[in-house]
């Protein structure tokens, strides 16, 4: 009798030990570690894709140059279409603002994904900076402006003006004159974006000055 009691006690003890070492899972505990991260992966993937301007940042060489093309192409298309300066400004401001938001909101995610500060594949900042530079062409679009974008010559004039602005932006984006170079120390997406906006301002000033000078000389 005593032996049976001891056996029962030992059996119950083993069951308790087993239940403690292998706890039963409830519905709320069924999620495995990392499952939330896996579920967020598609969302994160889209954000990284947007930061690369939908893959342009992966192109080589000079991913920043590839990333500047969409803004320049948009500006050229608007000019060739003969749209008003108001449409030109609204379109570039809208694209630049959207690109800036993506960069600031998701830039830190991109840095974590690529494992470096302001990584080369992130080119959405070039989209925004190029829009800033291209806004310098707006005064030349007025009825009495330097660029009379009518007829077949519109294709050439628009292409020349946009190309000049495009090249100037890339030069300033690479050189990063003060305070563009210092702004890269800013954290997250802000540090990724601000230097390109400053480069856009520099490029815009030189573009506007060049147009004003050429107009005064009667060259255009």
N, C-alpha and C positions, 0 to 999 in steps of 0.2 A: 504494500500500500504506500509505504513511504517512497519506494522506488518509483512508482507510477507518478506520485506527486512531483518528485524531482524531475522526471522526464517531461511532465506537463509544463513545469516551470521553465525548463530549458527550452522547450519548443516555443512557448510564448515569448521568451526572451529573444530567441532568434528572429521571430516574426517582427518584434519591435525594432530590433537592430536593422533588419532588412528594410522596414518601412522608413526608418530614419535615413538610411544611406541611399535609398531609391524612392524619393518622395513622388507621390502621384502628381500629375500635371493637371491643372485646370484649364478651362478655355482661355482665360486671360493670360496663362503662362505658356501657352503652346508656341508663341513666337520664339524663334531661335535668335541667338545673338547675331546682330548684324543684319537681320531681316529688314529692319526699317531702312537701313542704308541701301540695301539692294532695291527696295521699292522706290527709293528716291533717286536711284541711278539714272533712269530715263530723263527725269526732270533736270538733274545736274548735267547730263549729256547735252540737252538742248541749250542750256545756258552757256556751256563751253563752246558749242557750235556757233551760237550767236556772237560770242566774244571773238571768234576767229572769222567773223563776217561770212559765216556759212561755208567755211573751208578755205577761203582765200589765204588765211594765215598759214596754211600748211604748204603753200606753193613756194618754190625756190627758183631763182635767188631773190633776195630782197622782199620778204613778205610784207613789209611796210608799204612798199610801192604798189604791190598787188592790192593791198587794203585801201589805198587811196583812189583806186580806179573807179569804184562805184559812184562816188560823189562827183568826180570829174565827168563821168559819162552822163550822169543825170543833168548836170549843168549844161553840157554841150547839147543834149537832146532838147532841153527847154529853149535854149537860144536858137537852135535851128528851127524849132517849131514856131518861132516868132511870138512866143508868149510875152506878156507884159512883164515889166520889172517887178511888179507886185507878186505875180505868180512865181517868178524866179526866187525872190526873197523868201516867200512863205514855204516853198518846197525845200530850200536848203536849210532854213531854220528848223523845220519839222524833222528832217532827216538827221541834222546835227544834234538836235535835242534828244531824239530817240536813241541815237548812238551813245551820247553822253550818259544817258540814264542807264543803259545796259552796262556800260563800262564801270560806272560808280557802284551800281547795285550788285553786280556779279563779278567784278574784277578780282576780288579776293578769292572767289571760288576758282577762277581761272589760274591764279597764281599757285593755289594749292594743287590743282590738277597737273600743272606743268612743272611744279617744284622749283620755281624761281621767281624773282622780283621782276615785274614787267616783262614776261616772256615774249619771245618773238612771235609765236603764233597768235597772240592777242593783237588784232589789228582794228578792232572796232573804234579805238581811239584815233586812228588815222582817218577813218570815215568822218568823225566829228571835226577833227582839225582841218581837213581839206575843205569841208563845208564853210568853216570860218574864213579861210583864205579866199574862196571863190566869191564870197559876198562882196569882195572889193571890186568886182566887175559891175556891180549894180549901177553906180553913177554913169558908167559908159553906155548903159542901156536906155537912157532917157532919149526922148525924140531928138535932142540936140547933142547927144553923147557921141563919144568917139567911135563906138561900134554901131554902124548902120547895117543891121543884120537883116538885109532884104535880098531876095533873089539868090542866084547860085553862089554868089560870094559869101553868103551867110555861112555856108559849110566851112569855108576856109577861114574866115574871120573868127568864127566861134571856136574852131579847132585851135587856131593860133593863140587866142586869148586864154582859153582854158588850159592849153598845154603849158604856156608860160607860167600860169598860176600853179599848175600841178608841179612843175619842176622846182619852182621857188619854195613851195611847201616842203618838198622832199629834202631840199638842201638845208633848210632851217630845222627840219625835224631831225636830221642826222647831226648837224653841228650843235644844236641845242644851246643857243646863246642865252646868257642870263636874262631872266630868272628861270628859263626852261630847265636847265640842268639841275638847279637847286630844288625845283618842284618835285623831282623824282624821289626825293626822300620822304614825301608824304605817304601815308599808309594806304594800302588797299587800292581800290579802283581809282581813287582821287589822284594818287601818285602816278598811275598809269595814264590818266587822261590829261592832266593839266599841262604837261610839257607840250603835248600836241596842240592844244588850244593856243598856247603862247606862240608856237611855231606858225600856226595859222594866222595869228595877228601880224607877226613879222612879215610873212609872205604876202598878206593882204596889203600891208602898208607899202611894200616895195612894188607890188603890182599896180596899186592905185597911183603911186608916184610915177611909175614908168608910163602909164597911160596918159597922165596929165602932162608929162614932159613931151611925149611924142605928139600929143595933140597941139601943144604950144608951138612946137617946131613945124607943124603942118605935115608931119610924116604920116599921120592917119586922120 
